[in-house]
Amino acid sequence: MASIKEIRTHIKSVEQTLKITNAMFLISSSNLQKARKQLADVEPYFQKIGTTISDILHHSPEINHVFFDKRPHIPAEKRKIGYIVITGDKGLAGAYNHNILKLAEEKLRQSPNTSLFVVGQVGRSYFMEHGIPIDVEFLYTAQNPNVGRARDMSETMLELFRREQLDEVYVIFTRMVNSFQMEPTIHKLLPLDPDAFPQEEETSSYNRDVAYVPSVKAVMDRLVPGYVKGDLFGALVQSYCSEQNARMTAMNAADQNAEELLKDLSVQYNRARQAAITQEITEVSAGERAQRSKKEKEG
């Protein structure tokens, strides 16, 4: 059995760990609420852009825009595919980073001509350690996603697609289905698919003529970058929310384990203390008997 001093030291160590995990849980909870509010504040704007693009496609079905070009003349084995992989900046979040990196590696193996774009320190470190080349490192932390970062990333991807350096662009991120379920997701960013913009039902009975000034193409040139930016921003925030939620779950489990360990250590400490007290009583009794026996012999 461990000594009383060893058990007491172990208890203090577990208590310190419990304080850290509890603090991390509270910080992640606060970050999660902030990120959700940030997404809720801008989501109506990006939804309106999507509605407008849907309206344009409905009233101008003949439009042939570069960002809708699927390039069917390029065979699958020669298509240049870009993957944006969003991970966290640190661990202690359960299987959050592992799951997204596993999905990314699987997709990279399936395509012969791939380009890798990484957000998050864990992803950068992982691909460098495994000798997987990173074409562009978006040197942003995964913390505190914002619209400005999404705009810079979307402009880079749109330019590469426009120059035909990429034929398809995907973003690999973690989608938070609910507080208990998070799933690694791959979402096609470019080219845009007209089927992803369903026609909304008319709210009025009158027929309307729609004119886009100066032209449909010019309007789409302005709208599509905004839509892609919104798509990327949503992926960044979803990933960040998933990371915080995964860390909350991991820290909550760590708290529970620490509390159980403290209970066990408390029992061990009490048993060791009781054994020490019993030993002391035994030694005192033995000494008292020895003294009594000595006096009887002398008398």
C-alpha positions as CSV (number, residue, x, y, z in Angstrom):
1,M,0.0,0.0,0.0
2,A,1.2,3.5,-0.8
3,S,2.3,5.7,2.1
4,I,0.1,8.5,3.4
5,K,2.5,11.1,2.0
6,E,2.3,9.6,-1.5
7,I,-1.5,9.4,-1.4
8,R,-1.7,13.0,-0.2
9,T,0.6,14.1,-3.0
10,H,-1.5,12.2,-5.6
11,I,-4.7,13.8,-4.2
12,K,-3.3,17.3,-4.6
13,S,-2.2,16.5,-8.2
14,V,-5.6,15.3,-9.2
15,E,-7.3,18.3,-7.6
16,Q,-5.0,20.6,-9.6
17,T,-5.9,18.7,-12.8
18,L,-9.6,18.9,-11.9
19,K,-9.3,22.7,-11.6
20,I,-7.7,22.9,-15.1
21,T,-10.2,20.7,-16.8
22,N,-13.1,22.5,-15.2
23,A,-11.6,25.9,-16.4
24,M,-11.2,24.5,-19.9
25,F,-14.8,23.3,-19.9
26,L,-16.0,26.8,-19.0
27,I,-13.8,28.6,-21.5
28,S,-15.0,26.2,-24.3
29,S,-18.6,26.8,-23.3
30,S,-18.1,30.6,-23.6
31,N,-16.3,30.3,-26.9
32,L,-19.1,28.1,-28.3
33,Q,-21.8,30.6,-27.4
34,K,-19.9,33.5,-29.0
35,A,-19.3,31.6,-32.2
36,R,-22.9,30.5,-32.5
37,K,-24.0,34.2,-32.0
38,Q,-21.5,35.3,-34.6
39,L,-22.9,32.9,-37.2
40,A,-26.5,33.7,-36.4
41,D,-25.8,37.5,-36.9
42,V,-24.5,37.1,-40.4
43,E,-26.4,34.0,-41.6
44,P,-29.4,36.0,-42.9
45,Y,-27.1,38.0,-45.2
46,F,-25.6,35.0,-46.8
47,Q,-28.9,33.3,-47.1
48,K,-30.2,36.3,-49.0
49,I,-27.3,36.0,-51.4
50,G,-28.2,32.4,-52.1
51,T,-31.8,33.4,-52.6
52,T,-30.8,36.0,-55.1
53,I,-28.6,33.6,-57.1
54,S,-31.5,31.2,-57.2
55,D,-33.7,33.9,-58.5
56,I,-31.2,34.8,-61.2
57,L,-30.9,31.2,-62.3
58,H,-34.6,30.9,-62.5
59,H,-35.1,34.0,-64.6
60,S,-32.0,33.5,-66.7
61,P,-31.6,29.8,-67.2
62,E,-29.4,30.3,-70.2
63,I,-26.7,31.9,-68.2
64,N,-23.2,30.4,-68.6
65,H,-21.1,31.7,-65.8
66,V,-17.5,30.6,-65.1
67,F,-18.2,29.6,-61.5
68,F,-20.9,27.2,-62.7
69,D,-18.6,25.6,-65.3
70,K,-18.2,21.9,-64.4
71,R,-15.6,21.4,-67.2
72,P,-17.0,18.1,-68.4
73,H,-14.4,17.8,-71.1
74,I,-11.7,17.1,-68.5
75,P,-11.5,13.4,-67.6
76,A,-11.6,12.4,-63.9
77,E,-8.0,11.2,-63.8
78,K,-6.8,14.7,-65.0
79,R,-9.0,16.9,-62.9
80,K,-7.1,19.1,-60.5
81,I,-8.9,19.0,-57.1
82,G,-8.3,21.3,-54.2
83,Y,-9.1,20.4,-50.6
84,I,-9.4,22.9,-47.8
85,V,-8.9,21.1,-44.5
86,I,-10.0,22.8,-41.3
87,T,-8.6,21.4,-38.0
88,G,-8.1,22.8,-34.6
89,D,-5.0,24.4,-33.1
90,K,-4.6,22.1,-30.2
91,G,-5.7,18.7,-28.9
92,L,-7.6,17.8,-25.8
93,A,-10.8,17.6,-27.9
94,G,-11.4,13.9,-28.1
95,A,-11.4,12.5,-31.6
96,Y,-12.2,15.8,-33.3
97,N,-8.9,16.3,-35.1
98,H,-8.3,12.6,-35.7
99,N,-11.6,12.2,-37.5
100,I,-11.1,15.2,-39.9
101,L,-7.5,14.2,-40.7
102,K,-8.6,10.6,-41.4
103,L,-11.3,11.8,-43.9
104,A,-8.8,14.2,-45.5
105,E,-6.2,11.5,-46.1
106,E,-8.8,9.2,-47.6
107,K,-9.9,11.9,-50.1
108,L,-6.3,12.7,-50.9
109,R,-5.5,9.1,-51.8
110,Q,-8.5,8.9,-54.1
111,S,-7.4,11.7,-56.4
112,P,-4.1,11.7,-58.3
113,N,-4.0,15.5,-58.8
114,T,-4.7,17.2,-55.5
115,S,-3.8,20.5,-53.8
116,L,-4.0,20.8,-50.1
117,F,-5.0,24.0,-48.2
118,V,-4.9,23.8,-44.4
119,V,-6.4,25.9,-41.6
120,G,-5.3,25.0,-38.0
121,Q,-2.0,24.1,-36.4
122,V,-2.9,20.5,-35.8
123,G,-3.5,19.9,-39.5
124,R,-0.3,21.7,-40.5
125,S,1.8,19.7,-38.1
126,Y,0.2,16.4,-39.0
127,F,0.7,16.7,-42.8
128,M,4.3,18.0,-42.4
129,E,5.2,15.1,-40.1
130,H,3.7,12.6,-42.6
131,G,5.4,14.1,-45.6
132,I,2.2,15.3,-47.3
133,P,2.9,18.5,-49.1
134,I,0.8,21.6,-48.4
135,D,0.2,23.8,-51.4
136,V,-1.1,26.8,-49.5
137,E,-1.0,27.4,-45.7
138,F,-3.7,29.8,-44.6
139,L,-1.7,31.1,-41.7
140,Y,-4.7,31.6,-39.6
141,T,-5.5,30.0,-36.3
142,A,-8.7,28.0,-36.1
143,Q,-9.6,30.2,-33.1
144,N,-12.1,33.1,-33.5
145,P,-13.1,32.6,-37.2
146,N,-14.3,35.8,-38.9
147,V,-15.7,37.0,-42.2
148,G,-12.4,38.7,-43.1
149,R,-10.5,35.4,-43.1
150,A,-13.3,33.7,-45.0
151,R,-13.1,36.5,-47.6
152,D,-9.3,36.1,-48.1
153,M,-9.6,32.4,-48.4
154,S,-12.5,32.5,-50.9
155,E,-10.7,35.1,-53.1
156,T,-7.7,32.7,-53.3
157,M,-9.8,29.7,-54.2
158,L,-11.9,31.7,-56.7
159,E,-8.8,33.0,-58.5
160,L,-7.3,29.5,-58.7
161,F,-10.5,28.2,-60.1
162,R,-10.9,31.0,-62.6
163,R,-7.3,30.5,-63.9
164,E,-8.1,26.7,-64.2
165,Q,-5.4,25.8,-61.8
166,L,-8.1,24.0,-60.0
167,D,-11.2,22.2,-61.5
168,E,-12.9,21.4,-58.3
169,V,-12.7,22.8,-54.8
170,Y,-13.9,21.1,-51.6
171,V,-13.8,22.1,-48.0
172,I,-13.4,19.3,-45.3
173,F,-14.7,20.4,-41.9
174,T,-16.7,19.1,-38.9
175,R,-20.4,19.8,-38.9
176,M,-22.1,20.0,-35.5
177,V,-25.4,18.2,-35.9
178,N,-26.3,18.8,-32.3
179,S,-24.6,19.0,-28.9
180,F,-24.0,15.2,-28.9
181,Q,-23.3,14.5,-32.6
182,M,-20.5,15.9,-34.8
183,E,-19.6,14.5,-38.2
184,P,-16.7,15.1,-40.5
185,T,-18.1,16.6,-43.7
186,I,-16.9,17.2,-47.2
187,H,-18.6,20.1,-49.0
188,K,-18.2,21.0,-52.6
189,L,-17.3,24.7,-52.9
190,L,-16.6,25.1,-56.6
191,P,-18.0,24.8,-59.2
192,L,-21.4,25.8,-58.0
193,D,-24.2,23.5,-58.8
194,P,-27.5,25.1,-60.1
195,D,-29.4,22.2,-58.4
196,A,-28.2,23.6,-55.0
197,F,-30.3,26.7,-55.6
198,P,-33.9,25.5,-55.7
199,Q,-36.5,27.8,-57.0
200,E,-38.5,29.4,-54.2
201,E,-42.3,29.5,-54.4
202,E,-43.7,32.7,-55.6
203,T,-45.4,34.7,-52.8
204,S,-47.6,36.7,-55.1
205,S,-49.8,35.9,-58.1
206,Y,-48.6,38.6,-60.5
207,N,-46.0,38.0,-63.2
208,R,-42.9,40.1,-62.9
209,D,-40.1,41.0,-65.3
210,V,-36.7,41.1,-63.8
211,A,-33.8,43.2,-65.2
212,Y,-30.3,43.0,-63.9
213,V,-28.1,46.0,-64.3
214,P,-25.6,46.3,-65.9
215,S,-25.9,42.6,-66.8
216,V,-26.7,39.2,-65.4
217,K,-23.0,38.2,-65.6
218,A,-21.9,41.4,-63.8
219,V,-24.4,40.7,-61.0
220,M,-23.2,37.1,-60.7
221,D,-19.6,38.3,-60.6
222,R,-20.5,40.2,-57.4
223,L,-22.8,37.7,-55.8
224,V,-20.9,34.5,-56.3
225,P,-17.8,35.6,-54.3
226,G,-20.1,36.6,-51.5
227,Y,-21.8,33.3,-51.6
228,V,-18.6,31.3,-51.5
229,K,-17.3,33.6,-48.7
230,G,-20.5,32.7,-46.7
231,D,-20.0,29.0,-47.4
232,L,-16.4,29.1,-46.1
233,F,-17.3,31.2,-43.1
234,G,-20.0,28.8,-42.2
235,A,-17.5,25.9,-42.4
236,L,-15.0,27.8,-40.2
237,V,-17.6,28.5,-37.6
238,Q,-19.1,25.0,-37.7
239,S,-15.6,23.5,-37.2
240,Y,-14.9,25.9,-34.4
241,C,-18.2,25.1,-32.6
242,S,-17.6,21.4,-33.1
243,E,-14.1,21.7,-31.6
244,Q,-15.3,23.6,-28.6
245,N,-18.2,21.1,-28.1
246,A,-15.8,18.2,-28.4
247,R,-13.5,19.8,-25.8
248,M,-16.4,20.4,-23.5
249,T,-17.3,16.7,-23.7
250,A,-13.7,15.6,-23.2
251,M,-13.2,17.9,-20.2
252,N,-16.5,16.8,-18.7
253,A,-15.4,13.2,-18.9
254,A,-12.1,14.2,-17.4
255,D,-13.8,15.9,-14.5
256,Q,-15.9,12.9,-13.8
257,N,-12.9,10.6,-13.9
258,A,-11.0,12.9,-11.6
259,E,-13.8,13.0,-9.1
260,E,-14.0,9.2,-9.2
261,L,-10.3,9.0,-8.7
262,L,-10.4,11.4,-5.8
263,K,-13.1,9.2,-4.1
264,D,-10.8,6.2,-4.5
265,L,-7.8,8.0,-3.2
266,S,-9.8,9.3,-0.3
267,V,-10.7,5.8,0.7
268,Q,-7.0,4.7,0.3
269,Y,-5.9,7.7,2.4
270,N,-8.4,6.9,5.2
271,R,-7.4,3.2,5.2
272,A,-3.7,4.1,5.3
273,R,-4.2,6.6,8.0
274,Q,-6.3,4.1,10.0
275,A,-3.6,1.5,9.6
276,A,-0.9,4.0,10.7
277,I,-3.0,4.9,13.8
278,T,-3.6,1.2,14.6
279,Q,0.2,0.5,14.2
280,E,0.9,3.4,16.7
281,I,-1.6,2.1,19.2
282,T,-0.1,-1.4,18.9
283,E,3.4,-0.1,19.4
284,V,2.3,1.9,22.5
285,S,0.4,-1.1,24.0
286,A,3.4,-3.3,23.4
287,G,5.7,-0.8,25.0
288,E,3.4,-0.4,28.0
289,R,3.2,-4.2,28.4
290,A,7.0,-4.5,28.3
291,Q,7.4,-1.8,31.0
292,R,4.9,-3.5,33.2
293,S,6.6,-6.8,32.8
294,K,9.9,-5.3,33.6
295,K,8.6,-3.7,36.8
296,E,7.1,-7.0,37.9
297,K,10.4,-8.8,37.5
298,E,12.3,-6.1,39.4
299,G,9.7,-6.2,42.2
